[in-house]
Amino acid sequence: MSSRGYCINYMRHHGDEYSFVFKEKTKDCYHCVNTKIRTLNVFEKYEGPCLSLPPGQKPTVENICRNIKDDQQLITLFNENFVPINCRSSLEGVWHFTYQNRFRFTGVCDQPDARIQSCQTAGTQFLIQNQKFNITYQKCEGMDGTFSGPVEFSCLGDWFVGKNHYFAVANTKESRKDEKYRCFLKNRDDDLYVGVSITAECNTLKTPETSPERLKLTPVKAEFVEPGCTLPQNFSGEWVNTANIDADVSISETHINETYYPDKARYRKTIYVCRERRGNRVMMARLTVDGCQKDYVCFDFMPRHHNIIRYRRGLAVIKDDFSTVCSWVQFPNSEAWKYDLFLARNPVPVRCPVAGKFNFTQRGEHPFRTRILGGVTLSPRPDIHCKQNISDLSVCDTDQKELAVDENYCLSVDHLGRPVDIYSDPDYRMQCIGFWKENLKSYLITYDDLDPLSKYRCWVYQRADLNRVLMSQAVGAFCKLEQDVTSWNHSEGAAVAIDAVEYERERDDCPMYFDDGLNPWRPSDASNIIFDWDFYRAGASAINGKLATAIAMACMLLTYLVAH
């Protein structure tokens, strides 16, 4: 910059971007230099030629820099007396990598021992440990441009340009200035590919795909933790975390693996290892596959019921001690709270807590609408005249495990009391997969494979009268704490609220049933008992014995119903 003369004017733009005007010492002309401060150790500039002004015109930033364009090539300057910066914001984790360098060799070098290790030690008194990382290259046979050996880099800071994430480094074992400094580039949408410059400049990095050297990263576990306990056996399987529907949760006897996909190209994996279990509380070691930190988290599990595991998770600590990790003070101390949910990825339907045939009214931002499941019908349906149409909610199948909703249902019957419309199908079919009672509210989870928003839906339900039920459907798989049976809009996390009144007709064969979920572990499978009344046709000698048997069975049934 000293060769440009001396500074006579400057202007600050947005952020850390400046424009300077320099006057040549030997010529009557002016230089415009635009600078962008990237980090404490790196800044970039672009400049124009020496410009002479007409008489009477002042050398302001506007006059001198008017011909400077933003798309000019940037020149990167590195601080020779650099101050190392913590690497965590630039690169953190342990990876296996493959690499290619289109200026040295053709093809991709893939060796199993090639590693990138960038791990920070929290609380260490030696800060330099957190300010550098290692890349261990491995030579590939038949590729002359490859080599074996470690390279240690000090981090000089990182910055973003749109979705591009740049960070600069200095080779700690290199004395040549042109070989000492390098730039790396990651893209926020796909950070498993990294571009590397082969010269001391960053302007050659536009995208990771077109960079001179390209790395493909695969996360590997930083360390192994041996399990010290086991989880309940009925926890094993594939699950969905309602706090993150896009994540895959796999639970084994000793591990919980949670894999989250920010998009199709990236994933983040967290592994929980069972270390100690006392009652419902389980202390687990948490490992992130692409990270280095190991900490400990306490889970407070409720026993599994139906297709649901209810739990809450405490704060993460670095101490491996049950009394510290699973102390009740580690759990959020809110006045009102709910358990989080794991839902079975392949749920098995259970008996619905609400059964019967109901006429309902609805209110909400996303009400139930008339539709045809499966698209266009194979043949036109008969034109049936209906005297009365209602919105129908029915749980009438033999096992009472499916909740059917028909927004426009024909209520008319013929002279024998049989429904006239026998061709139409429900607009929605939802399987009940679990229910329970919490905070004096009854909750239900349904599963609909055709739901475009969320296959899992949470409901709040309540019996308002002998034959009246109030229900509120959430917008997703989890009910907000504020949602109740009257909630109908997004401010309380609800999509629609319905007010249902039973209207079972003579031939519907749809008995009403209600369970508030106070004891979700109680077996609740529906069972229909069919009485054979044909003994009336038999002779008088057989009537007394069969009648006594029928009365005894009826008494046993009544005793069972009263007890439950």
URNOR-V990779 format. One record per backbone hydrogen bond with DSSP energy under -0.5 kcal/mol. CO is the residue of the C=O (numbers start at 1). NH is the residue of the N-H. Records with the same first field share a line. If there is no record, write none. Layout:
CO->NH + NH
This chain:
1->4
2->5
6->23
9->21
11->19
14->17
16->37
17->13
18->35
19->11
20->22 + 33
21->8 + 9
22->24 + 31
23->6
27->29
29->24
30->51
31->22 + 33
32->48
33->20
34->46
35->18
36->38 + 44
41->79
42->38 + 39
43->77
44->36
45->75
46->34
51->30
54->57
58->60
60->64
61->65
65->68
69->72
75->45
77->43
78->80
79->82
80->82
82->84
87->90 + 91
93->118
94->220
95->116
96->218
98->216
99->109
100->214
101->104 + 105
108->110
109->99
111->114
114->97
115->136
116->95 + 118
117->134
118->93
120->122
121->124
125->127
126->129
127->130
128->131
129->132
130->87
131->155
133->153
134->117
135->137 + 151
136->115
137->149
140->143
142->144
143->146
149->137
151->135
152->172
153->133
154->170
155->85
156->41
157->168
159->166
161->164
163->188
164->161 + 166
165->186
166->159
167->184
168->156 + 157
169->182
170->154 + 172
171->174
176->179 + 180
177->181
180->171
182->169
183->197
184->167
185->195
186->165
187->190
190->187 + 193
192->217
193->187
194->215
195->185
196->213
199->201
202->205
204->206
207->206
208->211
212->102
213->196
214->100
215->194 + 217
216->98
218->96
232->235
233->236
237->251
238->345
239->249
240->242 + 343
241->244
244->241 + 247
246->261
247->249
248->250 + 259
249->239
250->257
251->237
253->231
254->274
255->252
256->258 + 272
257->250 + 259
258->260 + 270
259->248
260->262 + 268
266->263
268->260
269->289
270->258
271->287
272->256
273->285
274->228 + 229
276->283
278->281
280->301
281->278
282->284 + 299
283->275 + 276
284->297
285->273 + 287
286->295
287->271 + 289
288->291
293->288
295->286
296->317
297->284
298->314
299->282 + 301
300->312
305->308
307->344
308->305
309->342
310->302
311->340
312->300
317->296
319->321
321->324 + 325
322->326
324->327
327->330
328->331
330->315
332->334
340->311
341->242
342->309
343->240
344->347
347->349
353->515
355->513
356->358 + 395
357->503
358->360 + 393
359->501
361->499
363->497
371->373
372->375
382->384
384->386
388->411 + 412
390->392 + 409
391->360
392->406
393->358
394->404
395->356
397->400
399->526
400->352
401->432
402->404
403->430
404->394
405->427 + 428
406->392
409->390 + 411
412->420
414->417
418->414
420->422
428->405
430->403
431->447
432->350
433->307
434->445
436->443
438->441
441->438
442->461
443->436
444->459
445->433 + 434
446->457
447->431
448->451
455->448
457->446
458->474
459->444
460->472
461->442
462->464 + 470
465->468
467->502
468->464 + 465
469->500
470->462
471->498
472->460
473->495 + 496
476->458
480->483
484->487
488->365
489->492 + 494
490->493
493->475
495->365 + 366
496->473
497->363
498->471 + 500
499->361
500->469
501->359
505->508 + 509
513->355
517->437 + 520
519->522
527->529
528->530
529->531
531->533
533->536
534->537
535->538
539->542 + 543
540->543 + 544
542->546
543->547
544->548
545->549
546->550
547->551
548->552
549->553
550->554
551->555
552->556
553->557
554->558
555->559
556->560
557->561
558->562
559->563
560->564
